[in-house]
């Protein structure tokens, strides 16, 4: 099996990439698959799409759907930063759905949360509209057993609860002025941290239908990391698979 080549491109780079792929005029099939679209497996397992299982899994587990651009020698699988809007299958090159997606100036609420640090921001396209960052005192886990350990655990749980309450209050202050304008909410952090925060923060849960299940791959949630976070927010994963020649 030919090795898969994978890389990421930001918003501006993707618009240039789409122009280039369109100019080459060698794409024979354009296939758009929305998130968890019915029959995805059957669609991409058709004879003309004899893809390796690893690539099929990447497509089927994408949180935003996928676009497949198929030429005689190469298949380009694009996992976009925001959901593919509708199913589409054409026997020609058509990158207009992707171009429209990248020209959209989506307004997003970003919450990057770690135990002890957070950053909250609202962005429009790649422009930062407002942001707030902060820290909190949360002790590391106690590794010893006994009653003192249980007291320490209760104290630590209280610290986390207080910390989450403060983040939730700041999230309301930052996000509420943009009520009705937010397209997506991104919660970046460890799964158990985000899950606990959502259980406690009712304000965020009122926006649950807007939450986009993806990560921004930021090591520490500082205000200085927002440029990188916004770039990652708009980045597309591209996977190239050389089509076996018969």
N, C-alpha and C positions, 0 to 999 in steps of 0.2 A: 504494500500500500504506500502511495506517495505521502510524504510527510506534509502535515498541515503547517502553513505559515500564518502567523497571527500578529497583528499590530493594532495600535490605536491611533486615531486621528481626531483632532479637535474640530470645532464647528467651522471655522474659516477654511481649514485644510480639507474638510469634507466637501465643501462646495466646489473647491478647485478639483478635487478627486472626481466628483460626479461630472464636471465639465470635461475632464480628460477622458473618462470612460465612455462618455457619450460621443466625443469626437472620434474615438477609435472605431466606432460603428461596427464592432464585432460581437456584440451581445445578441444571442439568438432568442433567449427566453428571459423574461423578467417575472419573478414570482414573489408576491408579497404575502406574508403570513402573520396575521395579528396574534397577539398574546393568547396562548392556549386555544387557538382556532381549531374548530372541530375537523377531524380528519387530517391533522397535520402529518402524522406518520404515513398515512396512505398517499398523501400528496407528494411527499418528498421521497417515497420509495417506488415511484413509478419507474419504468425501465430507463427513461432518459435521465433519471436522477439516482443512479446507483452509487449512493454516498456511503462512506464508511460509517459504522455505528457511532464512533466517537463524535463525528460531526453532526449526525442526526440528534444525538443527545444534547449537544450544545444548542441546536436550534430549538428543540422541544422544551428545554429548560430556561430559555431566555425570558427575562421578565418584561421585555418590551416587544416580543415578536421578532421577525427576521425578514430580510429581503435577500433574495437569491438572484444573482445576475450570472447567466450561464452562457459561455461561449464554447466553441469547439475544443479549445485547449485548456480553459481555466474556468472554475466556478468561484465566484466571489460571494461569500456569505457575510452580510452586514447585520450586526446586532446594534440597532440604533439606541440613542440615549433616552428616547421617549417612544411611547407605543406606536406601532404601525397601525394606521387608522382603519384599514379595511383590506379584505382579501382581494387579490388581483393576480391574474395570470395572463401574460401576453406573449405572443411569439415574435417579439421584437424588443429592442432596447427602450425602456421607459423608466427614467429616474426621477420623473416629476413628483411622485409621492414623497421621495426622500428629500428632494430639493425644497419642496413646500415645508416639510418638517423642519429643516434647518433654517429656513427663512422666518419661521415663526418665532416671535419674541415671547416665549412662555415666561410667565411670572411664577417663580418657585420659592417656596419657603424651605430653608435648609436648617436642620438641627443636627449638629455634630456633638455627640454626647459621650464622654468617658466618665468613669467614676472619679471625680475630682476636677474636671474641666469641661467646658462647653463653649460652643459658639452658635449663635442663632443669626440667620441672615435672610433677607428677602432680595431676590435678584429678578431682573427682567432681561431676558436674553443673557448676554455675558456682562451686563451692567449690574453692579452692586448698588441697591437702593438704600439699604439700611442694615446695620449689624450690631450685635452686642456679644462680647465674650466675657467669661468669668471663670472663677475657680471655686472649689469648696474643699473643706477639710474632711476627708474620709480616711479613717485608719485602715491599714492593710489587714488582711485576715489574720486571726489568732490561730497559730498552729498547734497549741497545746490543748488538752482536754480539761475536764473538770468544771466546777461551778464558775470559776473565774472566767473560763473561756465562754461559757454561756452568757455571762453578764456582758462580756466584751462584745459578743455577737449581737446582743440586743442593742447595745450602745451604737454599734456600727450600723445596724439596720435603721436606727433613728437618725443617724447622720445622713444616710442615703435618702431617707424620706424627706428630710429637711432640704437637702440638696435638690431633689427632684421637684419639690414644691416651688423652690426659687426659680428653677429653670422654666417651669410651667407658667409662672407669673410673668417672667420676662418674655416668654414666647407669646403670650397674649398681648403684651405691650408692643412687641415688634410686629407681629403678624396681623393683629386685628384691624389696624388702619387700612389694610389692603383686602379686607373682607370682600368677597365677590370677585376679586381679580386673580386670586391664586389658582393656577392650573394644576400644580403638583406640589406635594410635600415630600421631602426626602429626609429620612431619619437615619443618620449614619452612626454606627457604633456596634459594639458586641450585641449579638442577638438577645442574650438574657438581660442586658442593660436596657435595650430599647423596649423589650417586652415589659419589664417592670415599670419603666417610665410611662408607657402608654396606659398601663393599668391604673396609674395614679393620676395622670393628667387628663382630665375630662375635656379640656379645651382642644387638645390635639385629637382626641377621639371624635370630636364633632367634625373633624376634617378627614376621617378615616377613608372616605371614598376617594380622596385625592392622594393618598399615600402611595408613592411609587417604590416598589420593593427592589432597591438597588443600593450599592455602597459607593462611596466616593474615594475610598482608599487613601485617606488622610491619616497620618500617624498620630498627630496631636492636634486637637481642635483649637487652634489659636486664630486670632483675627488675621495674623500675617499669613495664615495658610488658606485664606479664602480665595485668592487668585488661582491657586492650584485646584481647590475644590470646585470652582466654577468651570475651569477648563475640563476637569474630569467629568463634571455633570453633563457637559455637552459632547463628550468624546464618544466616538463610535468604534466598536471592535470589528475589525475586518479579518476574515479568515479566507485564505486562498488555498484552493485544492486543485492541483493539476489533474485534469480529466484524463483517465487512462485511454490511450489511443488503441483502437481495434484494428 
